[in-house]
Amino acid sequence: MAATALRRLQLHNINPNVKAAKYAVRGELAVKAEEYRVRLAQGDKSLPFDSVIFANIGNPQQLDQKPITFFRQVLSLLENPLLLENPEVLKETFGYKQDVIDRAKTLLNSIHNVGAYSHSQGAPVIRESVAKFIEARDGYSANPQDLYLCAGASSGVNTLLNVICHAPHAGILVPIPQYPLYTATLSLLNANCVPYLLEEEKAWGTDVDAIRKSLETAKASGIDVRAIVVINPGNPTGASLSPDDIKNVLDLAAEEKLVVIADEVYQTNVFVGEFTSFKKRLRQLQAEVPGKYDHIELASLHSVSKGMVGECGHRGGYFELVGFEPDVAAQIYKFVSIMLCPPVIGQCLVELMVNPPKEGEPSYELYEKEYHGIRNGLHQRALALYKAFQRMEGVECQEPQGAMYLFPKITLPPKAVEAATAENRKADEFYCLRLLDATGICVVPGSGFGQKENTLHFRTTFLAPGTDWVERIVKFHSEFIEKYK
Amino acid sequence: MAATALRRLQLHNINPNVKAAKYAVRGELAVKAEEYRVRLAQGDKSLPFDSVIFANIGNPQQLDQKPITFFRQVLSLLENPLLLENPEVLKETFGYKQDVIDRAKTLLNSIHNVGAYSHSQGAPVIRESVAKFIEARDGYSANPQDLYLCAGASSGVNTLLNVICHAPHAGILVPIPQYPLYTATLSLLNANCVPYLLEEEKAWGTDVDAIRKSLETAKASGIDVRAIVVINPGNPTGASLSPDDIKNVLDLAAEEKLVVIADEVYQTNVFVGEFTSFKKRLRQLQAEVPGKYDHIELASLHSVSKGMVGECGHRGGYFELVGFEPDVAAQIYKFVSIMLCPPVIGQCLVELMVNPPKEGEPSYELYEKEYHGIRNGLHQRALALYKAFQRMEGVECQEPQGAMYLFPKITLPPKAVEAATAENRKADEFYCLRLLDATGICVVPGSGFGQKENTLHFRTTFLAPGTDWVERIVKFHSEFIEKYK
């Protein structure tokens, strides 16, 4: 018998939950885009484009976004503390200011060495900084013991869903469209995704009636719905929830006894209005209506990967537990301890994100300049892309409010849909593949995030610099529509 | 009703697999040791010791082990590439040599920015270095496409077990005593741990007959045994497997169609004989007996956390797949892509570990000095501890061969066992708690790793500097034995 047939692991006999999981952000299109990139790098001149634009993934520093100088200076000292002994680093040519030195020393005094495992929940000194940050942001206190540093928010979501879900009856309400981490993790846990549709017409707002309907349907089919995920600002939609929207979700959670998982990793990427955290709104409501909201369990997540920090390669983040039973929290602690600790340098980036240079400190001016430069750049690119979409036939796009994405709706001619079917593909996938082949621009089909039946979308980041690539999309689109008219 | 009773998540209704998981390395004893450390730091003079010794966890840089200069210099440049533009860093006072600069530039040319997500399998340029390292170590080629960088070996084990195990019938052969990551992860997956006892009398060697017996028993009870875990050099035992031992395991794997998971994170911590990798032995056997071993699936793991590198806080590691079906490997890729990528700085440490300065290069001399200094220090401490155990009544310890641990067997007086039972504790747990209370030394009871029935052990690292703490154990032990005689 051939060796291959004798192997123990075959596609049909591995963990079916792994097989069932879907993760489009790094799927077929991303693999093909990487192949194109390699071909271009090797000098291939046969492609109809001269660069690949990875608009499929919120990876700011892969594109134009520069790291914030203060952050990286501190990290370089943490990696090589011998530099701290050298007064020359304070010279103009090195650019290290006294507050950089001080911060590195303070951190090393507590954590000793970034090469050592930390506390499994994260270094205590950093959790204290996060607690102060939350307190300053919300006006309500936070407890370092309720904070769990993690290797990016993805790892935090994984922890929370692992503890919450008991297979096979548990269900979690997930917005559609959603970031596919949620459905993929639920597949791995053999738990049920209970989808609720966001309202595209209302700037992708949250419709509590729609949530309630999904919840009732799920309950009727025997699913034990235990939690609701809210992504605010939204991914892939870019929507930003109002305090009223948040109250509606909390009302529902209080009534139905749902744990609230608030994915707030885009909290600084807000262009319209201002960000309100679920924690703040919860504390307000608890003060306003004593008793009604006291039993709510909220887990909210933040990350160094997004916003003006954009340090996703460092895998840093945290989640805060509010109102969890202590013995449930103890299980969460045990779960994270199995993986020992989050990367310590990533933890230090969390510290820097939540505790940046303050007015009057030597690094403040440069920090502010860099921070607002990134912020304005993102907003401008979002608007440029939005305007381009408005010029395109059969494309409708909500005004950009936040996050790093636009999620335009596309209406394709019936012949294009037929051509897709002939290739055994979904129409949006077909469109995105043709876009990649023609322009080198990689976006993700709406079907990777979920979308209302009989609608088609794609998600694109607005991180890539320049406007040339936007024009490539415009040109491709009009040729595509022409071809299949 | 009180808010607490209204909460959705209660200990009795969360994921039972999480509840069932056990992870003693960071359990009650570790928590208590941390409390003692905090009390001492706050000036508490009421304790009978003046320092806490964390001998419960292989965390070299928390204790005496210094990071290797070359590694950290490169990392500091990766974090702050502006330093690369400054010729002054080459000055004597900074200590950066030209090969440090060159390595940082080479890495940045490929990965661009340590703040960006990399390929989910790890940066291609680093996987190429790992492949060359394996080739040089084993004398057999390795393919970068078969390599998966991961956030420490723990994360790699998690990936492999997730893909291999289908609940509830899958079973994995795990050595006893074992590192509890394995049993904890199997609990999370609702899969079966099929234990096989190591032979304490034969320096914790692997007894294939014992494995076969466990396998047959498991099969007879309906378990689908799919893989065997081998930890070489052993944790917690410190044992190092001979080429013959490895052949016996591979013979069994070939006959019984078992995936082999070779946890080789201690491959450079070998004091007796020399390390032979499972990959090398497999390739040798495949050449010697054509056909017989061709269908074997092997996954072997390595890490930056242990050895002379000791950079566990950076969470870096890799695993290599040998002989896996391509469509199974594709599922492994999808699984790791859900968590996006391993920490990029940790990936860079993998590069540095597998590709350190070479003879003739400017950093070579210092690197060699540091590397061998650490190595000799570990061996000396292991021997000092071993000798101390030989002086202790009722303590038997195998000669240290490798890894970072000793795992002595302790025989306790019946009265001590009764006292433990009265506290509702296992006797080894009772002993370790009393040891901590009396001396501030934190070790892990053998029951946390598994041990032969009616035997008691504890695991201690030999990382802590000095010999004072060893004498504390000797003194405590004799008083303990005296008390319960």
Interface residues (C-beta under 8 A of the other chain):
Chain A: A3 T4 A5 L6 R7 R8 L9 Q10 L11 N13 I14 N15 P16 N17 V18 K19 A21 Y23 V25 R26 G27 E34 I57 N59 P60 Q61 Q62 P67 T69 R72 Q73 L75 S76 L77 E79 N80 L82 L83 N86 E88 K91 T93 F94 G95 H112 N113 V114 G115 A116 Y117 S118 H119 S120 A151 G152 S154 S155 N158 N162 V163 I164 C165 H166 A167 A170 L181 A184 T185 L188 L189 N190 R226 A227 K257 L258 V259 D294 H295 E297 G310 E311 C312 G313 H314 R315 G323 F324 E325 D327 V328 Q331 K334 F335 S337 I338 M339 L340 C341 P342 P343 V344 I345 G346
Chain B: A3 T4 A5 L6 R7 R8 L9 Q10 L11 N13 I14 N15 P16 N17 V18 K19 A21 Y23 V25 R26 G27 E34 I57 N59 P60 Q61 Q62 P67 T69 R72 Q73 L75 S76 L77 E79 N80 L82 L83 N86 E88 K91 T93 F94 G95 H112 N113 V114 G115 A116 Y117 S118 H119 S120 A151 G152 S154 S155 N158 N162 V163 I164 C165 H166 A167 A170 L181 A184 T185 L188 L189 N190 R226 A227 K257 L258 V259 D294 H295 E297 G310 E311 C312 G313 H314 R315 G323 F324 E325 D327 V328 Q331 K334 F335 S337 I338 M339 L340 C341 P342 P343 V344 I345 G346
